[in-house]
Amino acid sequence: MELRHLRYFVAVAEELNFTRAAKRLHTAQPSLSQQIRQLEDEVGVRLLERSKRHVRLTSSGSVLLREARDILNRVDYAVRISAKAASGHAGEIALCSFPGADVKILPRLRPALAKELPDVRLVVHSRYVLEPLASLRAGIVDVVFTRGPVSEPDLVSEEVLRERLVVVVPAHDRLARLKTVVPKRLDNLPTVAISRTAARNLHDEVAAFYQQTKVTVQAVQTADTVLGSLSMVAAGLGFALLPDYVLSMLPDGVVTRPLDWDPEPTVTIVMSYRRQDQPPILRVFREVLRASVGTAD
């Protein structure tokens, strides 16, 4: 059985007239009749009841018509989607994300992809399941979002956005009464630090800010995650310096205050991908990403 048999059968079944079906298919009626007989021989049942005046579907023909339409529609879709894939407008992008990007990037990126690239499927993995850069090199994912900077010779990394560092304190803390916090106010205060093993770049940016402002803090606790930091701050163990995406997940009794410092301290989110493997879909994805987060804070 070939696809042409199904196309010829659908035309006859819809027209219920061999002459009209042959004209629709731009073929001779005897050839069309022969194709239908070949199909019936292949299937092993009669699909059409024929007389000199009438053509009607048998019960088997009705079932085959439904399935044939579905098969032909899927084949036509496969052809169209394959052509779109060549230009990067169809396919799949697998990415590895982390909480900052989950809050700041993905809510903007997903609707933009749905609108601009409806035939692109986005598969998102968490950095808590996959190690980002190792997964990228292994080809498990196509793109990773991480804290910057990332400097690896086999990878290309682009800054996507910057986030402000904010002071996170219990609502009853004296710092919470301030509109902004001068760094010197943090001197010698207990702080909840982010583990360097868990979040090296964020840890290093915070440490660099303390060094720049000549602030000495007392790291009384270390957390492996931002959620862990927030829980410790809520328990009154100390303040934390965290990216401002935490505003979307503050527990009760915890508030944030901006830092009074120029330039405003920030941390970056970067997108990385393999230098030697840049299919068309990646180029189109990057364009949609830039447009969707271009106004992000």
N, C-alpha and C positions, 0 to 999 in steps of 0.2 A: 504494500500500500504506500502510495506517495501523497504528498500534500496536494498535488493537483487533483487527485481523486476526491479528496474532501472538499476542495473548492468547487469542483464541478457538481458534486452532490448537493452542496448547500445552495448553489444557484438554482438547480432544478427544484429542490424542496421548497425554496422560497417563491419561485415563480409558478410552480406546479404546471409548467408548460415547457416542453423541450425546445420549441422554436424560440420563445422569449429568452430562455436560459442560454441558448447557443449564441444569440445576438448579444446578450449581456457579457458573455465570456469571449466574444470575438473569435468563435470557433465554428466549425461546421457541425450541423446537427447529427450526422452519422457518427462523427468522431466522439461527440458528447455521449451519445447512446452507448457506444462501445466502452467508454470510460466508466459509465455507471454499471454496465454489466461486469466489468472487471472488478469493480468495488464490491458488488454483491457476491461474486465468486470468492473474493478474498475474505469477506465477512462470513459467508456461508448461509446467509438468510436473504429473503427478498426485502428490499427497502422501499420499493415503490410499486403501487398497483397501477398498471397502465392499461388504457384502452385507446381507441382512436380519438375519443373526445375528452377524456379525463385522465389526470394524473393525481394520485393521492398517496400520502405517506402510509406505510404500514406502522404498526406499533413499534417494531424494531427501527424503522426509519425515523420515527419521532425521537426516539432515544439517541440515535446516532446524530441527528441534526443538532440537538442540544450540545452533545459532546464535541462535535466537529466545530461548531461555532466557537466554543471555548478554546479548543486547540488552535484554531486559526488566529483567534484574537491574541493568544499568548505568543504565537510565532511572530505575528506582526509587531507586538510590543517588544519582543526580544530583538528584532531587527532595529526598531527605532531606538531602543535604549542602548544598544551596542554602538550605534552611530553617535549618540550623545556622549557615551563614555570616551570616545576618541578625543573629544574636545574638552573633557574634564567636567561635563555637566551631568554625569550619571556615575554611579558606583558606590563605594563604601569608604569612609574615613574612620579609622580606629584611632582614638586618642586616649592618653592617660592624663588625668586631671588631679587636682588637689583642692582642698576646701576654698582657698582664696579664689581660684578660677571658677569653682562651682557657683560661687556667689556673684562674682564680678563679671564673668565672661559668659558662661553657658546660658543664663537666662536671656541674654541679648543675642547670642549666637544661634540658638535653636530656632527661634521664629524667623530669623533672617535666612537661615538655610532652607527652612520650609517654604519660604516665599521665593527666594532666588534660585534655589537648587532642589526642587521637590523630588528629583530622582536620585539624590545623594542620601545615603543612609549613614547616620552618625552613630558610632558605637563608642561609648564612654566607659573607660576602666578607671578605677581608683588607684592612687599611688599606694594605698594600704594593701592592695591586692598584687599589683605589679610594681617592680622597681622601674622608675620611669626611663632612665637613660639606657639601662640594660635591655629593657623591652623594646626600645626604639632601635637599638643596634641589631637586635635579634629579628626584627621585622614583625614583631607581634603587634606593634602599633605604628601608625604613620606620623603622629604628632604627639608631643608632650607639652603640657603646661607645667612650669616649675617657677620657683623663685630664681631671679637672676642674681648675679650674672652667671652665664654658662659659657665656658670657653673650652671647646673640644674640637680638635682639628677635623674630625670626620663628621661633625654636625654643623648645621647652620642654626643660629639662634637669633631671634628677633624680639625686641622689647614690644610687648603688647600694651601694657599700661603701668602706671605707677600708683601705689597706694600710700596714703599718709600713715605714719605711725601715730598712734594716739595713746594717751595714758588711760589705763583701765583700773578703776578703783571701786571699792565698796561705796554705796550711796551715802553712807554715814561718815565717810572719811573726810577730813578737813580739805583735802584736795578737790573733793567733789563740789565744794562751795565756790570754787574759782571758775571763771569763764574760760581761761586758758592757763596752762601750767608752764611757768618758767623752769627750765631744766634744773637750776640750782635748788628748787623746791624738793627735788627728788634726792638730794644729797643725803647719804647715810640712811635712807629709808629701806625697809625690807622689800624685796622684790621677788616675784615669781619668774624665773628665767625659763626660756625655751631650751631644751636639750640640743646641743650642737649636733649630736648624732642623728637626731630626728629631723632637724630643720637647720642645716648648717648656714645657709645664706641669710635667713632671718636672724639667727643667733648672731652672726658676724656683723650684720648691719646695726643691730641694737648695740652691740659692744663698741662698734666704731662711733656711734653717736655719743655714748657715755664718754669715750676717750676725747672726742672733739669738744664736748662741753665741760670736760674736767669734772664730771660727776662720778662720785663713788657710791655704789649701792651695795646693799647686803643681800646676796642671793640666798634666801632662806629655804627656797624650794625650787625644784626643777621639774618641768612638765614635758612630756613627750608630744603632746598635742595642744592645739589652741583651746580645745574644749577643756582639757585638763587644766590649763592656765586659768580659764574663766572660773572653773569650779573652785580653785584654790583662792582666787581673788574674792569670790563670793563668801568663802569661809573666813575672810579677814586675815589671810596669811601674808598679804603684801599687795603692792601694785604690780602691774605688768605693762610693758610697752608692746603693743600688738598692731597689726595692720587694721585699717578701719573697716574691713569687711565684717569684723566681729560685731559691728552694730546690728547686724541681722540676727544675731544669736545670743545676745546678752541674757544671762539668767537674771531672775528677780534680785533686786538689791545691788546691781552692778551698773555703773555708768562709765562713760568715756569723756575725756576732756582733750581738746587739741593742745599741742605743744606750742609755746610761744618762742619760736626760734626761726631765724632766717639764715639759710634757706630751710624751708619746711622739710623735716626728715621724711624720706619715703623709702619704700621697698618696691621692687619691680616684679612683674609677672612676665616671663618670656615664653615664647613658643619655639620649640626646637624640632628639627627634622633632619633626615639623613642628607648629607651633602651630595652623595652620588646617586640618589634615588628620588627624583622629583617628577612624578607622573603629572599629566595635565590636571587631574582632579585636585592635586595639592595646590597648584597655582590658583585655581578658581576658588578653592576653599580659603586660601589666605586673603584673597580680595574681599570675599564676603566677611571674613573675620575683621579685617581692618575697618570696613564700613560699619559693622555692627557695634564695635567697641570704640570707635573714634572719639566719642564724646564721653566715654566712661571716666569716672574719677579715679 
